[in-house]
Amino acid sequence: MNKNEHLESKGITAGLMSDRLIKIKVGEIRDAWTYTTDVSVIRRIRRAWKKTTTPKRLLRIKKSILKFGYDPEKFGYIAVNKKYADGKPYRAVDGNHRVRVLRELYGEDYEVTVSDVSSYFTDDDSVNRPISTMGKLKEGLTHLPIMYYPSFVFFIWNMLLEVMLFSLFCFFTLMLVRDRSQDRFIDTHPKKGLVWVYNKSTLLYEIIMNIYYNSRHIILGIAFLYYVYYIISNYFYGLLIVGGITILIMVIFKFLGLSVILNLKDTIKKIKNI
C-alpha cells in the first residue's frame, strides 16, 4: 500500500501526521467539490451522495468557525498535498469542508495555516494510477497468504451474503446517521425539550446527551455484537474446522522450511525459478 492509500485508508486527521506547517490562501486549495479529473463511477456516486447529505455538516462547521474561528490546535489542521493537485497549488487531503466554508465566509485570499503532507505521497504515477475493483481484488488475492485460502473459501461459500448485508447496513448507517460527536463543542445546554430532565437530574441529562452524541457508534457497536453472535452461533463448528486446517497448513509449511505467510505470487516466482 502506498502512502497516498495509507492516508486515505485511515480514519484519522492527516494533518497530525506532519509537523510541517505552512501558511497559504484558501483559494489555492482544491477541495472535494472542485475536482476536474476523471474519476470512477463509484466515486461520482459517492460525491453526488455527499452533495445531498453535506449541507447540515457544512452549517455546523460554519457555526463553529464563526464562534471559535479557524482553530487547528483544537480541531486539527487542514492537510494539503502539492502532488496531483489538479490545477491548483494544493489539494485538500483532510479538511475539505473547512476549506469550502472558509472560502465562502472570507473569500479566496483568506490565509490559513495548514499541514503539508506532500512527503507522504509517492512520485510514482504507476502506483497512484486508479485501479478497478476487480483489479484490486485480484491483486489482493495474489498477496493473500496461502494458509488463509481455506478461510477465504469458507467465507465466500457460507458467509458472503451475511457480510454483504452487514456491510450495507454499516454503510447506510454512516451515510444516514450523522456523526454528532462534534456537536458537543458548539451546542448550548440544556437542550430544548430536555430542560425538565436537566432540572430533575443533571446526571441523567448527561447520560442522555452522551448517548445522543455517540448514537452512530452505539448503533454500529450493537450491530457488530449481534453480527458476531450470529456468526458464532451458526458457523461455530465450521470455524473450528477451518481454524484447524489453517493451523495444519502452518505446521506443514514450517516442517518444509517455508514461510507461513507465503502467498500465491511468491509461490509462482519460486516455481519459475526452479
N, C-alpha and C positions, 0 to 999 in steps of 0.2 A: 504494500500500500504506500503510495507516495504521500508527501507532506500535505499536499492540497487535500487529498481524500481524507487524510488523518484529521485535519482540522474540521472538515465538514461532517465527518462521522461522529465526532464528539459533541455532545450537547453542552458545550461549555463556552465561556466567553473567550474568543480567540485573543482579545486584547490583553488578557492576563498572561499570555504565553510569550510576550515580548516586552523588554524594558526600553525599547527604542521609541521614544515619544517625539512626535513632530507636530508642528502647527500648520494647518492648511485651511483652505476655504472649502465650505461645503459644496460649492459649485464645481469643485474639482473631483468630487467623488461620484462614481456611478453607483446608484443603488439598484435594488432588485426590480424596480418599476421602469427603469430607463435603459434596459439592455437592448442591443441591436443584433447580436449574433444569433444565428440559427440554433435552436435547441430542440430536443426531442419532444414528441407529442406528450409524453408523460409530464415533462416539466412545464409545458404550456398549460396543461390541465391544472397542475398544482398552482401555477401562478394566477390562472383565472379564478381558481377557488379562493386564493389568498385575497384577491381584489374584492371578493364579495364578503369575506369574513374579517377583513383587517380594519374597517373604519372605526369600530369601537376601541380596538387596541391603539390606533393612532390618536384617538381622542384622549385616552388615558395618558398616553405619553406626552401629548401636548399639554394637558393639565399639569403633569408632573414637572415639565420643563418650565412652564410659566410660574410654577410655585417654587421650585428649587434651582432652576437654571440647568445648564448642561453640567452635571456634576459627575465626572467619570470616576472620582475617588469612591463614590457611593454606589453608582450603578454600573461601573465598568467603562473602559474606553471603547470608542468606536475603533474597530480593527480594519485596516486597509491593506491592500496588496497592489504593488506597482505593476505586476505582471498580468497580462491578459485583461487589462482594464477597459478594453473595448471603446476606444475613442476618447477616454478621459485619463488624466494622470494617475488616478487611483480607483480601485474597485472596493466596495464595502464587503468585507468578509463577515463581519459581525456588527450589528447596529444599523441595519438598513432602515428601520422605522424611525430611528432618531435622526438619521440623515435627511429623510423626507420631511419630518416635522420641522427641523431646524431651517431647512431651505424655505419652507412655506412661511415660517414665522419671521425670519430675519434676512432672507434673500441669499443669493448665490455667493456674495462676498463675505458672508459671516465666517469668521475664523474660529476653529476649534482645535483642541489638542487631541490627537489620535495616536493609536499604537500601530506602527508599521511592522507587519508580519511578513513582508515580502520574502525574507530569508527562509521561511518555511516552505516556499513554493519552488518547485524544480523548474529548470530552464528547458527540460526535455519535452518537446512538443509531443513526441510519441507517447510519453507517459500520461500527459494531460488530455490526450485526444479522447473524446467521449466514446464509451464502449456500450454496445447494445446489451439489453438484459440477458439475452441468450448467450452473448459473448462472455459476460460476467459469470454466468452460471457454469459455462464450460471451463473457463479459466479457474473458477473456484474448485470444481471437481478434480481437475488435474493436480491441484495443490493440496487436496484433502488427503491426510494420511490414510494408508490402506487399511489400518486397523479400525478406522471409523466407517468403512464401507458397509459392514453388516448393520450398523445403527442407521445409516443413511437409507438403506434398502427397507429396513423395518419401518422407518419414519414415512417414507413415500408410500409404502403398501398399506399401512394401518392408520397413520395419524395425519396425513396431509390435509384432509378435509377439516379436521378439528383445528389444526394450526392456522389454516387459511381463515376460518371463521373467527378464531380468536384474534388474529392479526387485523382483520377487518373491523372487529369491534374496537380494538385499541386505536386504530387509525381514525375511525369516525368519532370516538371519544375525544381524541386530541384535536380533531377539527371542530367539533360542535360544542364541547365543554371548554369554556375559556379558562385560561390559567389566571387565577385571581390572586396569586401569591404576591404580586407587586402592588396590589390594591391596598395592602396594609400600610404602605408608606404615604398614601395620599387620601385615604378615607378619613372622614370625621366621625367621631363616636359620641354617643351611641347612635347606631344606625336607625333610620326611620322605620318604625314598625316593631323595633325591639327595645324601645325605651322602657317599657314596663318590665321586661326581663332584666335590663340593666339596673333598674331601681330596686328590684326584689333580690337579685343576686349577681354581683359582678363576676363571680367565678363561673356561673352558668353562662353568662353572656360571653365570656372569653372562650369557653368551650365551643359554643355555637359558632362564634366568629372564626375560630381555628378550623373547625370542620368546613365552614364556608370557604375560607381562603385555600384550603387544601383539598377541596372537593374532587378535582380532577385526579389527584394522586390517590385519594381514597377509593374512588370508583375503579381505577386501574388495579390497585392493590387487591381489592376484593375479587375482581375478575381473575387476576392471576392466581390467587389462592384456590378459587373454585376450579380453575383450569388444571392446576397441579393435582388437586384431589381427584378430578375426573380421570386424568391420565393414569394415575397410580391405581385407582380402583378398577379401571377397565383393562389395563395392559400390564399389570404387575408381573405376571409370570413371563410374558413376552419380553419385558425389560430385563428380567433376571437372565433369561436365555441369551439375549443379545449382549448383555454385560459379560456373561461367561465366555461367549465366542470372542469378544474383544480382548479379554484377558488371555485367552488361549493363543490368539494371533500374536500378542505381545511376547508371550513366553517363547513361541516358535521363532520369532524374529531375533530375540536375544540369544537363543540357542544357536542360530545360524550366524550370529555376529553382525546382524543388520540393525539399522537404526529403527526404533519403534515408531518414529514419525516419517518413515519412508513413504513417499507419495507416488502416484502414478507417473508423473512427469520424470522424476528421478529414476524410477524403475525402467522406463523406456530408454533413458540415456544409458543406464548400466547395460541393458541388453544390446544396444547398438555398439557399445564399446567392447563387447566380448569378442 
